[in-house]
Amino acid sequence: MAGRFAPRPTRATVRGGETVVPAAGIPRQAAAPGAVRVWVPDGPLDLGLALGPLRRGPGDPTFRTTPDGAVWRASRTPAGPGTLRVTARGGEVRGEAWGPGAEWLLEQLPRMLGAEDDPSAFVPRHRLLAVTAHRRPGLRLGRTGLVLESLIPSVLEQKVTTLEAYQAWRLLVRRFGEPAPGPAPGRMCVMPTARTWALIPSWEWHLAGVDDKRASTILRAVRVAARLEEAAGMEPAAAQERLELVSGIGPWTSAETVQRSHGAADAVTVGDLHLPGIVGFALGGDRYADDAEMLRLLEPYAGQRHRAARLVLLSGRVPGRRAPRMAPRGIERL
């Protein structure tokens, strides 16, 4: 049986944004053709690393990988809902898209895959990061140009286990979103509009396991959705400042958002339960490091601190567990 199944990702590699994209095997069945764009990256590109951070759990209805080696995404763009299929073959990337947002997604495709990222700006100063960067030459930090689609699931991840957050996102998108345009596989959905998020009844939030605090934060955000989406055109630091004007959105949430919407190479996730200890253990042998110590260790990578943290997570060098995994809690305790 050994070798039949791909190794299961660890918590650290999932946090590092690694998604396994199957090697091209089973041919894709014929489907209605969409708009097409072919793009040739200027260096190594790993689709699983570039697009992995956009997946919110294995059951994310907006994200799929298929046996033919394709990555599928369903997004709500400024032009409307759209479905994007991306494959990489022989040094070139092929994007195919459907729906009102198809042309917008294809226009954004190179940026989404890290065309504006500069991996050469990263100079490793720890052997662990040098080795990991060498082993992961296809790591690119992509920018989606969409704020709300990264902000809302980041709010859902506040103060709860990853599994709880993933479940809430899956249930809400399937319940209130709309079917993805085109021949999307499975039950792919486009996330709800800002207005639909604002009209979700309180009991539906509770049924999805979302407490009043997180639901209220999302409601405040979607009421100023247009102003938040404008932040996609700002520098990451300015975008974080705008996001944090919404009560309930702090540095943790804003960093997690701009890492995806802006491809922000320097946006460090502070206030995280696990990340300081992981970075502290990998770079300084201190599993009990706090945010201040993590920032001190990442200081040599100013301008590239998010990339350094991702490489730490992808390295697999994490401290062993010293306590049982945190159990899901009822929302009445949040």
C-alpha positions in Angstrom: 0.0 0.0 0.0 3.0 2.3 0.5 3.3 5.0 -2.1 -0.3 4.8 -3.3 -1.4 7.9 -1.5 0.1 11.4 -1.3 1.5 12.2 2.2 -1.0 14.1 4.4 -0.1 17.8 4.8 1.0 18.8 8.3 -0.6 21.7 10.1 2.5 23.8 9.4 2.6 23.1 5.7 -1.2 23.9 5.4 -0.5 27.3 7.2 2.4 27.7 4.8 0.0 27.7 1.9 0.9 24.4 0.3 -1.8 22.7 -1.8 -1.1 19.4 -3.6 -1.9 19.7 -7.3 -2.1 16.3 -8.9 0.3 15.6 -11.7 -1.6 15.6 -15.1 -3.1 12.1 -15.3 -6.8 11.6 -16.1 -7.6 13.7 -19.2 -10.2 16.4 -18.8 -13.6 15.7 -20.3 -14.8 18.0 -23.0 -16.6 21.0 -21.7 -18.0 24.3 -23.0 -15.0 26.4 -24.0 -14.2 29.5 -22.0 -12.1 32.5 -22.6 -8.4 31.6 -22.7 -5.1 33.2 -21.8 -1.6 31.7 -22.0 1.1 33.3 -19.9 4.8 32.4 -19.6 6.3 33.1 -16.1 9.8 34.5 -15.9 11.0 31.8 -13.5 10.0 28.6 -11.7 6.3 28.5 -10.6 4.6 26.0 -8.4 0.8 26.3 -8.7 0.2 24.6 -5.4 2.4 27.1 -3.6 1.2 30.2 -5.4 -2.5 29.4 -5.1 -2.5 27.3 -2.0 -3.1 30.2 0.5 -6.4 30.9 -1.3 -7.9 27.6 -0.3 -9.8 27.6 3.0 -9.7 23.9 3.8 -10.1 20.7 1.7 -13.9 21.3 1.4 -13.6 25.0 0.3 -16.5 25.4 -2.3 -14.5 28.2 -4.1 -11.4 26.1 -4.7 -10.8 22.7 -6.3 -7.9 20.7 -7.7 -8.7 18.0 -10.2 -6.9 14.8 -11.4 -5.9 16.4 -14.7 -3.5 18.7 -12.8 -5.8 21.8 -12.8 -6.6 24.3 -10.1 -10.1 25.8 -10.2 -11.2 29.0 -8.4 -14.6 30.6 -8.2 -14.5 34.3 -7.4 -16.7 37.3 -7.2 -14.9 40.0 -9.3 -15.8 43.6 -9.9 -17.3 42.4 -13.2 -19.4 39.7 -11.6 -19.0 36.0 -10.7 -16.4 34.0 -12.6 -14.7 30.6 -12.6 -11.0 30.2 -13.4 -9.2 27.0 -14.4 -5.4 27.1 -14.3 -2.9 24.5 -15.5 0.9 24.6 -15.9 2.6 22.7 -18.7 6.1 22.9 -20.2 7.0 26.3 -18.7 3.7 28.0 -19.6 0.5 28.6 -17.7 -2.9 28.3 -19.4 -5.9 30.0 -17.8 -9.5 29.4 -18.9 -12.4 31.3 -17.5 -16.2 31.5 -17.6 -18.9 33.8 -16.5 -19.2 37.6 -16.3 -15.9 37.9 -14.4 -14.0 35.7 -16.9 -12.0 38.6 -18.6 -11.2 40.2 -15.3 -9.8 36.9 -13.9 -7.7 36.3 -17.0 -6.4 39.9 -16.8 -5.5 39.3 -13.2 -4.0 35.8 -13.8 -0.2 36.8 -13.9 -0.5 38.9 -10.7 -2.4 36.1 -9.0 0.5 33.8 -9.8 3.2 36.2 -8.5 4.2 38.1 -11.7 4.7 41.2 -9.5 6.6 39.3 -6.8 10.4 39.4 -6.7 11.8 36.2 -5.0 15.3 37.4 -5.7 14.7 40.2 -3.1 14.9 37.5 -0.4 18.4 36.9 1.0 18.4 34.0 3.5 20.4 34.5 6.6 19.5 31.2 8.3 20.6 27.8 6.8 17.1 26.4 7.3 15.5 29.2 5.1 18.3 28.9 2.5 17.7 25.1 2.2 13.9 25.5 2.1 14.0 28.3 -0.5 16.3 26.1 -2.7 13.9 23.2 -2.4 10.8 25.4 -3.1 12.0 27.5 -6.1 8.4 27.8 -7.4 7.2 29.8 -4.3 5.6 33.0 -5.6 3.5 35.4 -3.5 0.4 36.2 -5.7 -2.1 39.0 -5.3 -5.8 38.4 -6.1 -6.8 42.1 -6.2 -9.9 41.1 -4.2 -10.1 42.2 -0.6 -13.5 40.9 0.7 -12.9 37.3 -0.5 -9.8 37.1 1.8 -11.1 39.3 4.6 -14.3 37.4 5.4 -12.7 33.9 5.8 -10.0 35.6 7.9 -12.6 37.0 10.2 -14.2 33.6 10.5 -10.7 32.2 11.6 -10.5 34.6 14.6 -10.2 32.9 18.0 -11.4 29.4 16.8 -9.9 26.2 15.5 -9.0 25.9 11.9 -11.6 23.2 11.4 -14.4 25.3 12.9 -13.5 28.3 10.6 -13.3 26.1 7.5 -16.7 24.5 8.3 -18.3 28.0 8.8 -16.9 29.2 5.4 -18.1 26.1 3.6 -21.6 26.1 5.1 -22.2 29.9 4.5 -20.8 30.0 1.0 -22.9 26.9 -0.1 -26.0 28.2 1.6 -25.9 31.8 0.4 -23.5 31.8 -2.6 -24.4 30.9 -6.1 -23.2 28.1 -8.4 -19.9 28.8 -10.1 -20.3 29.7 -13.8 -19.2 27.2 -16.5 -18.2 23.6 -16.1 -16.8 23.9 -12.6 -16.3 20.5 -10.9 -18.2 19.3 -7.9 -20.4 21.8 -6.0 -18.2 24.9 -6.6 -19.8 28.2 -5.5 -19.1 31.9 -5.8 -19.1 33.6 -2.4 -22.2 35.8 -1.6 -22.4 39.4 -2.6 -21.9 42.0 0.1 -25.6 42.7 0.3 -26.3 38.9 0.7 -23.8 38.7 3.6 -25.5 41.7 5.2 -28.9 39.9 5.0 -27.9 36.6 6.6 -30.2 36.0 9.6 -28.6 35.6 13.0 -29.7 32.0 13.4 -27.9 31.1 10.2 -24.6 32.4 11.6 -25.2 30.3 14.7 -26.0 27.2 12.7 -22.7 27.7 10.9 -20.9 28.0 14.3 -20.2 31.7 14.1 -20.6 33.7 17.3 -22.1 37.2 17.4 -18.7 38.9 17.6 -17.3 37.5 14.3 -20.7 37.9 12.6 -20.9 41.5 13.6 -17.4 42.2 12.3 -18.4 40.8 8.9 -21.6 42.8 8.9 -19.7 46.0 9.6 -17.2 45.1 6.8 -19.7 44.4 4.1 -21.6 47.6 4.8 -18.4 49.4 3.6 -17.4 46.8 1.1 -16.8 49.3 -1.7 -14.4 51.3 0.4 -12.6 48.1 1.5 -12.2 46.9 -2.1 -10.6 50.2 -3.0 -7.8 49.1 -0.6 -6.7 46.6 -3.3 -5.1 49.6 -5.1 -3.2 50.8 -2.1 0.2 49.8 -0.7 -0.2 46.9 1.8 0.5 49.0 4.9 -2.1 51.6 3.9 -4.5 48.9 3.1 -4.1 47.4 6.5 -4.8 50.7 8.1 -8.0 51.1 6.2 -9.1 47.6 7.1 -8.4 48.2 10.7 -10.8 51.1 10.8 -13.5 48.5 10.9 -14.2 47.5 14.5 -13.3 43.9 15.0 -10.5 43.8 12.4 -7.0 44.0 14.0 -3.5 43.4 12.8 -3.9 39.6 12.6 -6.9 39.8 10.3 -5.6 42.6 8.2 -2.2 40.9 7.7 -3.9 37.6 6.7 -6.0 39.5 4.2 -3.3 41.6 2.4 -1.0 38.6 2.2 -3.5 37.3 -0.3 -5.1 40.4 -1.8 -1.8 42.2 -2.2 0.8 39.5 -2.2 2.4 41.5 0.6 5.9 40.1 1.2 6.4 41.9 4.5 3.0 41.5 6.2 3.7 39.5 9.3 0.8 37.8 11.1 1.1 39.0 14.7 -1.3 37.9 17.4 -1.3 34.3 16.2 -1.5 31.5 18.7 1.1 29.2 17.1 3.3 31.3 14.6 5.6 33.0 17.1 6.5 29.6 18.7 7.1 28.0 15.3 9.3 30.8 14.0 11.0 31.1 17.4 11.8 27.4 17.4 13.0 27.3 13.8 15.2 30.3 13.9 16.2 30.6 17.5 15.4 27.3 19.2 12.8 29.0 21.4 9.4 27.3 21.2 7.9 29.8 23.7 8.7 32.9 21.6 6.2 35.7 21.7 5.4 38.2 19.0 8.2 40.5 20.0 10.8 37.7 19.8 9.4 36.6 16.5 9.7 40.1 15.0 13.2 40.3 16.4 14.2 37.1 14.6 12.5 38.2 11.4 14.1 41.7 11.5 17.0 40.7 9.1 14.3 40.0 6.5 12.7 43.4 6.7 10.6 43.8 3.5 10.4 40.0 3.1 9.2 38.9 6.6 6.0 37.2 5.3 8.1 35.2 2.8 10.5 34.2 5.6 7.6 33.0 7.8 6.1 31.0 5.0 9.4 29.3 4.3 9.6 28.5 8.0 6.2 26.9 7.9 7.1 25.0 4.7 10.3 23.7 6.1 8.5 21.4 8.5 10.7 22.3 11.4 8.1 22.8 14.1 8.1 22.1 17.8 6.4 18.9 18.9 3.0 19.1 20.5 3.1 19.6 24.3 -0.7 19.5 24.8 -3.7 17.9 23.1 -5.1 19.6 20.0 -7.5 22.4 20.9 -11.1 21.0 20.8 -13.9 22.9 19.0 -16.0 25.0 21.4 -19.6 26.0 21.3 -20.2 29.6 20.2 -21.8 30.3 23.5 -18.3 30.2 25.0 -16.8 32.7 22.6 
